């Protein structure tokens, strides 16, 4: 009866198997230390005996580990030879032996492990039951057989093998082949020297967050460092363990490209702005622009805008948001219940509207298609295409409503020199006030001066009443005589009060002079007029300088002016 004696664990099929510990963690462990064999080592023997227990008498010397099973046909697979005379299976090289039941064969697994990128190869080494490991020559022969030519330095390999303690068997991973890594390249790019990210919002003193203040515009000063140059690097080809060329790759980087108005500084790798402006990022290209462009609406996406240059908004300014600019502001659509402040011109391609909360101020001109329920102030001309309705509009120059049906209805429209429209007022509606010859800016400044004068006048009155009550009216007609006869204590009090009165009067005199100088700025280059070329409806109130005229009947094609001699408002044909 035939039996086969396996000198290895014939139940395992792989060198390493997955092991899961009690915590559910997975790791790869050696499947069997008994399956590593060296060259010419017997791995199995077939015996023919009368009784099963007699098979054990044929176990080869030194093979403590063995498994005896009833013989089933089995052949020698890769790395194994079978001796027909001795009925033994032997290994042709160092490796890990296994029994492949599906193919009815015993074969040797190559201990060589090659990385996926084929740049490195490793030998899995574990001392055999006879304390043997592969030699440098064994490994070299195996690699050449597999057409691997980039073998590591033999002295290094020999040293690594010498470090293995065959008396303390464990798994070792020895590098046996090494290709040359290719060097990837990249084009020149730039890395930021500042934070380009928007803020989530501004934390207020009470701990709340204003989500409208996200700093979407990054202001840049001239000569401010912005980018660091990362020089380009060329590629270098490498090769894998088979000697096959592995080309270097030109890789995309996360860096930025150079745009407009940014040049090298004193340090050739540090790039700075040539102008004052704002940072503009367009598909990874960094520029500094004198104009900040908001591609959509001014909303929570952009936050409030505050910029020292000009701002161009492609969409609208939504309710509750603010746009401030030292230069011009151009708005592609509408302004609704928002705050707009420009040092230069404000241009609104559609309309300025709201529920009374919209305010637009400009150091230059204001231009819009219409103005409804809003407050507008401009140093320059206010030009409106269609209509001004229920709004307070001021120009320190003139206000023009240019459409052929251009109208001003309700509210108060005030200009320094001229108002021009086709229609003013409307039947049975709110009063429409048209005023010229008023400089609101100077009048506001005069009001501020008066506000400073009032407490001074009040203090003068208080001091005067106190002096009169304590020392009588005579103190102002014969101060020296009265003071001379006063007792010392009263004399001191009187002198202090009179001194304070003199100082306060001088202060009032100085502010009065300031007031007169400011009033003189109200001189007009030419006489102010109001021209309504189609129809003025009753209820329209005309103001020219300090004169008023309420229109009580329909008027057509009229130009209002002030009669200087009569100090009254009159009108003539407008055209």
SULTAKA-V794339 format. One line per field, one symbol per residue. psi: psi as a letter, one per 20 degrees, with the letter a starting at -180 (. if undefined). burial: 1 if it has 24 or more other C-alpha atoms within 12 Angstrom, else 0. Layout:
psi: ???
burial: ???
//
This chain:
psi: pqqpopkrojiqiqgqqpppaijjpqqprphpiiipqrpjppiqppqorhqhiihhijpqpinhpqppqppqpqrpapjqqpohgilqpqpirpaoqqonhhjlqprpppjpppqhjkiqqqpoppprijkqrqrghgggggghhjkoimqrphhgggghhhipoiimprpqoppiqpaopqoqrqrprpqqjrpiqqqhrpprhjirpoiinjlhpoqpqpjppgqppoqqprqpqaqaiijppoqqpoqqrjrqqpbqkprqbgoiipprqirpbqppooljpprpqipppohcqoahghaqpoqibqpoohcrorpiqpppqhbqppphdrpolrppoqhcqppohdrorakiipppqpicrpprhrpplrpppqhaqoppggqoplqopppjerppoiqikpqoprapopqghqpprhqprqpkaqppppprjpnhghhhhhghghhhhghghghggggghggghhirhhhihmgggghhjqqgghgggghgghghggghhhghgghhghggghhiijpphrpqrppoifppqqippppodjqqoppirpqpmqoqrpohgilrprqrpg.
burial: 00111111110011100000000000000111111111101111111000000011011000101111100001111111110000111111111111110000111111111100011111111111110111110111011000011111000010011001000001110111111110000000111100010000000000000001111111111001111111000000011111000000000000111110111000000111111111111000011111111110111111111111111111111111111111111111111111111111111111111101111111111111111111111111111111111111111111111100011111111111111111111100001111111111110001001000100100010011001000100010000000100000000001101100100110010010001000000100000111111111111111111010111000111111110000001110000
//
